[in-house]
Amino acid sequence: MFYEILKRRRSIRKFQDREIEDNQIELLLKAALLSPSSRGIRPWEFIMIEDAKTLETLAGSKPHGAGFLKGAAVGIAIIAETSKSDVWVEDTSIAAAILLLMAEELGMGACWCQIRNRKYDEKSSASDFVRKTLQIPDKYEVEAIIGIGYPDEQKRPYVDQDLLYDKVHQGIFGRKRYEA
Ligand SMILES: Cc1cc2nc3c(=O)[nH]c(=O)nc-3n(C[C@H](O)[C@H](O)[C@H](O)COP(=O)(O)O)c2cc1C
């Protein structure tokens, strides 16, 4: 059941030294390409990164939160030509979420590495660093890189007790749907 996948999915940042089979990679890409987008514009593009050296370079895209890309079997950079859609952030984010869930469904682990709005250092952006590393033209923005591999850490699946029911309002703001 899809709900079980949602509960099992956790951010995995440690990966086995094991390649992902070609047919599994194809499934990941198919899932990403099936992502819904505003007005069906599909402004996203994906860069598959399987080269360990490149992944190591990308692990340095920002001071914190990118290091795990070094050990991933693959990285998928999600980029968009921003002039194609005013909601490319939403569109690329949906594709990223679908990739995370598809990876879980296939028995892999994955984690989102945020690139958009992040800094490489005081002077330059993480996007510029990734654009340079992956030879991406300037008219594209980089939303995120999803690191994927077979997991080498175990995380507790979510349970219903983890759910923040107080985030749900009933009918109007402030009226509780669930009692604490
Ligand atoms: C928009 C977004 C950006 C994120 N950026 C990063 C990141 O740059 N580095 C990282 O290690 N994790 C990143 N994460 C993963 C979150 O830290 C993680 O989803 C959160 O702590 C909840 O843990 P869980 O995924 O195991 O449920 C990001 C997640 C989202 C949704």
The ligand as an ORCA input file, in Angstrom:
! r2SCAN-3c Opt
* xyz 0 1
  C      13.140     20.965      0.415
  C      14.066     20.022      1.167
  C      15.409     20.325      1.240
  C      16.275     19.455      1.896
  N      17.618     19.726      1.866
  C      18.474     18.860      2.430
  C      19.875     19.069      2.292
  O      20.344     20.004      1.647
  N      20.700     18.158      2.880
  C      20.227     17.082      3.594
  O      21.039     16.311      4.100
  N      18.898     16.863      3.727
  C      18.011     17.706      3.150
  N      16.668     17.468      3.234
  C      16.163     16.311      3.981
  C      15.499     16.756      5.289
  O      16.491     17.133      6.223
  C      14.626     15.597      5.826
  O      13.614     15.313      4.895
  C      13.996     15.936      7.180
  O      14.969     16.090      8.171
  C      12.994     14.873      7.620
  O      13.595     13.590      7.688
  P      13.050     12.370      6.816
  O      13.266     12.710      5.354
  O      13.853     11.177      7.251
  O      11.585     12.218      7.082
  C      15.788     18.299      2.546
  C      14.424     18.007      2.475
  C      13.580     18.842      1.774
  C      12.117     18.478      1.653
*
